Amino acid sequence: MKSKIFILIFLLIFLVSCAYPPKKAPVYQMNFNSNNTSMKLYSSAFEQNKNLPDKYTCDGQGINPPLEISGVPAGAKSLALIVEDPDAVRGTFIHWLVWNIDPKTASITVGSIPTGAIQGTTSAGKTGYVAPCPPSGTHRYIFKLYALDTMLDLTPNAGRDNLDQAMQGHTLDYAELIGLYQRK
């Protein structure tokens, strides 16, 4: 009798899970010709797929690292920067959103945002750079830079979904830089 009840409960759970699949985050396609990407994003503080110095994490000063930008396409009207941790326990964690960066910007200095740029709301519910602070293991922090053919009409404090939607169909080029961090 117990085995029949167990089977019945299992089937009921299976049928309910099929009827109500978990919601997936929307995926926005960024339209640009990846064969012609020339834009580069790099940092004097860390190399691609290497460790972020403590200074730029919760174990240090918690300020953004310096970033250098080159190869922005001539038709770009603005740049957007997204910093995310895809290894976060509860899904991708947004550490920084910045848009309407002047396309002539060659660098973002330590602990600052470019003049005139707008910051959005992170997964922590605040604006500004949220320092990496993984609870366990090594996490990847992906700095994604987009060259856009428009200025974005977003209110300050807009979130990642709003930014993704606004960039839809406006991406001319893309560059990324990945830093790693594990707390000691």
C-alpha positions as CSV (number, residue, x, y, z in Angstrom):
1,M,0.0,0.0,0.0
2,K,2.8,2.5,0.9
3,S,4.5,1.8,-2.5
4,K,1.3,2.6,-4.3
5,I,0.9,5.9,-2.4
6,F,4.5,6.8,-3.1
7,I,4.0,6.1,-6.9
8,L,0.8,8.1,-6.9
9,I,2.5,11.1,-5.2
10,F,5.5,10.8,-7.5
11,L,3.2,10.8,-10.6
12,L,1.2,13.8,-9.2
13,I,4.4,15.8,-8.6
14,F,5.7,14.9,-12.1
15,L,2.4,16.0,-13.7
16,V,2.3,19.2,-11.8
17,S,5.9,20.0,-12.7
18,C,5.2,19.4,-16.4
19,A,2.1,21.6,-16.3
20,Y,4.0,24.5,-14.6
21,P,7.6,24.5,-15.8
22,P,9.9,26.9,-14.1
23,K,10.1,30.4,-15.7
24,K,13.3,31.1,-17.5
25,A,14.8,34.5,-17.7
26,P,14.3,36.2,-21.1
27,V,17.2,35.8,-23.5
28,Y,17.9,38.9,-25.6
29,Q,19.8,38.5,-28.8
30,M,22.4,41.1,-29.4
31,N,22.6,41.9,-33.1
32,F,26.1,42.6,-34.2
33,N,28.5,41.0,-36.7
34,S,30.8,39.0,-34.5
35,N,33.2,38.4,-37.4
36,N,34.1,42.1,-37.4
37,T,34.6,42.7,-33.7
38,S,37.5,44.9,-33.0
39,M,36.6,46.4,-29.7
40,K,38.8,45.4,-26.8
41,L,38.3,45.6,-23.0
42,Y,41.2,45.0,-20.7
43,S,42.6,46.0,-17.3
44,S,46.0,46.9,-15.9
45,A,44.9,45.3,-12.6
46,F,44.3,41.7,-13.9
47,E,44.6,39.6,-17.0
48,Q,41.9,37.7,-18.9
49,N,40.7,34.7,-16.8
50,K,43.1,35.6,-13.9
51,N,42.4,36.6,-10.3
52,L,41.0,40.0,-9.4
53,P,43.3,41.7,-6.8
54,D,41.7,41.8,-3.3
55,K,41.5,45.6,-3.6
56,Y,38.5,45.3,-6.0
57,T,36.6,42.8,-3.9
58,C,34.8,42.8,-0.5
59,D,38.1,41.7,1.1
60,G,39.7,45.0,0.0
61,Q,38.4,48.4,-0.8
62,G,35.5,47.1,-2.9
63,I,36.0,49.6,-5.7
64,N,35.8,49.0,-9.4
65,P,39.1,48.0,-11.2
66,P,40.6,50.2,-13.9
67,L,39.3,49.3,-17.4
68,E,40.8,50.3,-20.7
69,I,38.7,50.4,-23.9
70,S,39.9,50.4,-27.5
71,G,38.6,49.7,-31.0
72,V,35.1,51.3,-30.5
73,P,33.3,51.3,-33.9
74,A,33.1,54.7,-35.6
75,G,29.3,54.6,-35.6
76,A,28.9,54.1,-31.9
77,K,26.8,56.7,-30.1
78,S,27.3,55.2,-26.6
79,L,28.7,52.3,-24.6
80,A,27.1,50.1,-22.0
81,L,28.9,48.0,-19.3
82,I,27.5,45.0,-17.5
83,V,29.5,43.2,-14.8
84,E,28.0,39.8,-13.8
85,D,28.7,36.7,-11.8
86,P,27.2,33.7,-13.6
87,D,28.4,31.4,-10.8
88,A,26.2,32.9,-8.1
89,V,24.2,30.3,-6.1
90,R,20.8,31.9,-7.0
91,G,21.6,32.6,-10.7
92,T,23.5,35.3,-12.4
93,F,24.3,38.2,-10.0
94,I,24.6,41.6,-11.5
95,H,27.5,43.6,-9.9
96,W,27.4,46.7,-12.0
97,L,25.3,48.3,-14.8
98,V,26.5,51.5,-16.5
99,W,25.2,52.9,-19.8
100,N,25.4,56.0,-22.0
101,I,29.1,56.0,-21.6
102,D,30.7,58.3,-24.2
103,P,32.1,56.2,-27.0
104,K,35.3,58.2,-26.9
105,T,36.0,56.9,-23.4
106,A,39.4,55.2,-23.4
107,S,39.4,54.2,-19.7
108,I,37.3,53.9,-16.6
109,T,39.5,54.7,-13.7
110,V,39.6,53.0,-10.3
111,G,36.5,53.7,-8.2
112,S,34.7,55.9,-10.7
113,I,32.3,56.1,-13.5
114,P,32.8,58.1,-16.7
115,T,31.3,61.6,-16.7
116,G,27.7,61.6,-18.0
117,A,27.3,57.8,-17.7
118,I,24.3,56.4,-15.8
119,Q,24.3,53.5,-13.3
120,G,21.5,51.0,-12.9
121,T,20.3,48.8,-10.1
122,T,22.4,45.7,-9.3
123,S,21.2,42.4,-7.9
124,A,22.0,43.9,-4.5
125,G,19.2,46.4,-5.1
126,K,21.5,49.4,-5.2
127,T,23.4,51.4,-7.8
128,G,27.1,51.4,-8.2
129,Y,29.8,48.7,-8.3
130,V,29.0,45.8,-6.0
131,A,32.4,44.2,-5.1
132,P,32.8,40.5,-5.7
133,C,32.3,38.5,-2.5
134,P,31.6,34.8,-3.4
135,P,30.4,32.7,-0.4
136,S,32.5,29.7,-1.6
137,G,34.6,28.5,-4.5
138,T,36.0,30.5,-7.4
139,H,33.6,32.7,-9.3
140,R,33.9,34.3,-12.7
141,Y,33.2,38.1,-13.0
142,I,32.4,38.9,-16.6
143,F,32.9,42.6,-17.6
144,K,30.8,42.9,-20.8
145,L,31.1,46.1,-22.9
146,Y,28.7,46.9,-25.7
147,A,29.1,49.5,-28.4
148,L,25.6,50.9,-29.3
149,D,24.3,52.9,-32.2
150,T,22.1,55.0,-29.9
151,M,21.9,56.7,-26.5
152,L,19.7,54.7,-24.2
153,D,16.5,56.4,-22.9
154,L,16.4,54.6,-19.5
155,T,15.7,56.1,-16.1
156,P,18.6,56.0,-13.6
157,N,18.3,52.9,-11.4
158,A,16.9,50.7,-14.3
159,G,17.7,47.1,-14.0
160,R,19.3,44.5,-16.2
161,D,16.1,43.4,-18.0
162,N,15.4,47.1,-18.9
163,L,19.0,47.5,-20.1
164,D,18.9,44.4,-22.2
165,Q,15.6,45.4,-23.8
166,A,16.8,48.9,-24.6
167,M,20.0,47.5,-26.2
168,Q,18.1,45.1,-28.3
169,G,18.9,45.7,-32.0
170,H,21.4,48.5,-31.2
171,T,24.6,46.6,-30.6
172,L,27.4,47.3,-33.0
173,D,30.2,45.5,-31.2
174,Y,31.0,43.6,-28.0
175,A,34.0,42.9,-25.8
176,E,34.4,41.1,-22.6
177,L,37.0,40.6,-19.8
178,I,36.7,37.9,-17.2
179,G,38.3,38.1,-13.8
180,L,38.2,35.3,-11.2
181,Y,37.9,35.5,-7.4
182,Q,37.8,33.1,-4.5
183,R,37.8,34.4,-0.9
184,K,40.8,33.4,1.2
